[in-house]
Structure formats: C-alpha cells, structure tokens
Amino acid sequence: NWTMVNIADESIEAVRAQVGGRRAICALSGGVDSAVAAALVQQAIGDQLTCVFVDHGLLRKGEAEQVEKDFVAVTGVNLHVVDAQERFLAALGGVTDPEEKRKIIGREFIRVFEEAAREIVEGGPGTAGPGGGSGRGSGDGAAGASEPVEFLVQGTLYPDVVESGGGTGAANIKSHHNVGGLPEDLQFKLVEPLRTLFKDEVRALGEQLGLPSEIVWRQPFPGPGLGIRIIGAVTRERLDVLREADAIAREELTRAGLDREIWQFPVVLLADVRSVGVQGDGRTYGHPIVLRPVTSEDAMTADWARLPYDVLQRISTRITNEVREINRVTVDITSKPPGTIEWE
Ligand code: XMP
C-alpha cells in the first residue's frame, strides 16, 4: 500500500541524510525488528553497513540458518557471524535463577558484540587489514573501509520508546535485555529507523522491503531465547530436546493455519521434573513439557489460546513419539495476569 511505500522511501532518505558516507553496524537477533531495521539501512547505505549475528545457541530450530542464509540472500547485507554457543553454555553452567540467566545472557551478548564491533571498526569488512594494499580504491569511495564506524542501528519500536522514556515507575517485572548498554569506550550514534512505528507497521514495511514471510511474520521471541524456556540449568542436551519439541509445536500450529492468530507459543521444558510413563512394554521416566499458546495485543496482558483439541492432540502425539526424553505434554491455561507469558 502506498503509505508503506512512503514510509520506506522516507525512512531510507532519512538514514542516508543521517549517516552520509560513514559506516554503521547492526546486531541481528533473528527477530522481526532488527531484520527490518537492517534491511532498511542496507537499502539506504549498502556496503557501509555491517551486520553482526551472535549465535548464542539459544535460538529455535532453523532460525540461525534463516539469518545466515535467507536474510543475506534477500538483502545482500554484509554479515559477520560469531559462533558463541560454547561461550554462552559455559557462562550459563549450573545457573537456574531466571534473572541471573537474563543478566548472564545480556552481558555475554554485549561482550561478544563488542568484540565483533571492535574487529569491524578496526579491520572493516573484506579488507586486507592494516597495510593490505588490495581492495577498494582509496579516498572517494563512500563505503571505504577506512571510514570510521560511527553508527549503531537498532530496531527500536515506538512502544519501546514509550516504555523506556515513560518513567511511570512501573515495576520492572523482568529485565528485558537489549543492545542498549554498550561499553563507554565504544560509543556509537544510534540509527533507529523504526522509532515511530508499531509492530504491524514494521511487518508491513518488512514485506515492502521484500523480506521472507518467515521472518516478517515471526512471533515475538525473547532475547534470552530458549535459555528462559528451560526451567532449570541450561545444557546443550536440554536445548536440543526443547528445540525439537518447539519445532514440532510450531510446525503443527502453522499447518493448522493458526500461526498468525496466536501471539506467541512458548514451549517450556521442565528440566528438573520427571514423571513416570509407559511406552511399548517399557516404563519411562522422562520430562514434561508445557505448551503455552497465548493471544495478545501487546504482551502486556494475554489470554491462553483455546487451540482446537485435534491440533493439541497432534502436537502431543508427535512430541512424545519423536522426542525420546519427553513423556508428558501439558497445556498452560493461565491468563496474564496472573501468569506471565514466559515461565521465567
Ligand atoms: P512476559 O513473560 O513478561 O513477557 O509476559 C512479555 C513479552 O516479553 C518477552 N520477553 C522478553 N523479551 N527479553 C526480551 O527481549 C527478555 O528478557 C524477555 N522476557 C520476556 C516475552 O516473550 C513476551 O513477548
């Protein structure tokens, strides 16, 4: 629609005016907002943008690949991938407290991003490094890697602006992590092309920019990812179990045509709980998972989603058949309030 064309064109112009011939970096999270912001800035300044994707190993099945391959294929963006899975697992070792998990994940994310940013600031994408003679011509090229990186692109939306600037004294129920708190010695000016938009407008803009619908219509996903959907300590094995169960639930929801109606569908692994089951002639002693489909307008309040029984049944049968460690599937029927959407 023409309004979105307008918004896209105007935003691209505004980014060009702000950044000029200088360089910017951007952290891709796998979510809608950072993807749309990056795609927009890429259209505005091309190679002057470098995106960083920190693979912390807490994403859902297939999502890292979607960023590393599909997003790059569509946008042609310069992408710097950091495989930090081991580092996050080590940092999270034995930690069970939800807020502690968030702090660790937020802190490690900033450190890894900062390291990558330094490399980019110092080296530049695709340069031969200091003294390397090949590559781009010097001087006039707008995307010259010798230009300093001055800008950090963030997918801040209007509700985020209101929430953080409001100062209403609302209690901080869960500390949400963002890339906001970068260290003092790495100072960037912010480019926030989505600052005036709501989520639905960001999605429309994403479609306008040609992003794949799997990215544009992705349900909101918390920054700390699957790390706060394992109740108990995070381990690689537990992540693998949860990722499989989550993928099945998502697949069946999509197959039923309900993925846009459902606001979010956390699948939660009760990693320290076991229950007895029976499969074939054998007794099992496995873990339960919780399905937490909710409907919502803005995540401030939510209602548990009345998924059709046959969809729930398919999810339950498939998970218990296909994920050996899980022998019990439960559904969370608590609204928010009093429950939050996530379990941690
Ligand atoms: P709750 O669980 O508080 O979640 O009802 C409300 C919304 O926020 C998301 N969420 C987070 N997002 N970092 C994020 O970026 C976090 O630490 C975090 N915790 C919750 C949650 O998925 C829901 O959309």
Residues whose N, C-alpha, C, O or C-beta is under 5 A from the ligand:
A	BS01	XMP	R102 K174 S175 H176 H177 P220 F221 P222 G223 P224 A299 T340 I341 E342
